[in-house]
Amino acid sequence: MSANELTQISVELDADGFLVNPDDWNRDIAIQLAAELGIELTDRHWQVIDFCRKDFKETGSVPTLRRITKVGGVPTKELYKLFPKGPAKKVAKVAGLSKPTGCI
Amino acid sequence: MSENGNDAERKLCIICSKGTIDMAYPGLVLANAALMEGIDVTMFFTFWGMDIINKKKMNNLKATPLGNPSMGMPNIVGILPGVTAMASAMMKKEIEKLDFPPVDEFLETIHDAGGKLYACRMAMDMMKLKKEDLFSEVDDVIGAMEFMELSEGAQVLFI
């Protein structure tokens, strides 16, 4: 566990860079976490993030990419464009959720 | 592998040589998982693996209890008409329950995620298949030597 200093915000991240406590999350933190991954958040990014946060609250588990495309309504191609090179972990990271464990 | 699970260097090539459900899905699941992790993926379909990309067969793959002790069914039962169809239907239902897509949708997802799909030229000729018999997302039909070029520096899985 390490505390990662973000601009004026200090949140605890695990060894893989995921938020330890999802409740620490807010939109400013998401912007910072995304920036660290080289991603500038657009409305479509927010749609993905908001869906993941909402789905996590409702189901208690981090949504799979398949769920984000099927239920969240963001097609696979776009998802890989929004969060290039490894969207599964990047989405979860920016949304302040833990490392996804789903296989799909 | 870098800290954020993002490694542009890592490449995975999966050779799919079998056309039963239990041999098709591991390749599809691993290809998709690799893409979700940011790993470059190439799939090469050959011999019975051609069924996975054959439009007429892809969503009708079978699993047989014959010669498969893991299925827990005596071989003598496995030879009866309808048993293979029943075992296949059961397996498909279980796969669906876990929210894994049918083969065509799975390949489409892999392709949309940037995975490359190649058919083996020799297997095409052997099975008298034409490009139009193949799933639309298949990128190309290539020979073994071209596969060698494509798989340079990659980790290779033979299924």
Interface residues (C-beta under 8 A of the other chain):
Chain A: D16 G17 L37 T64 L65 R66 R67 T69 P75 T76 K77 Y80 P84 K85 G86 P87 A88 K89 K90 K93 C103 I104
Chain B: E3 N4 G5 N6 A8 V29 N32 A33 L35 M36 E37 G38 I39 L98 D99 F100 P101 E108 T109 D112 A113 G114
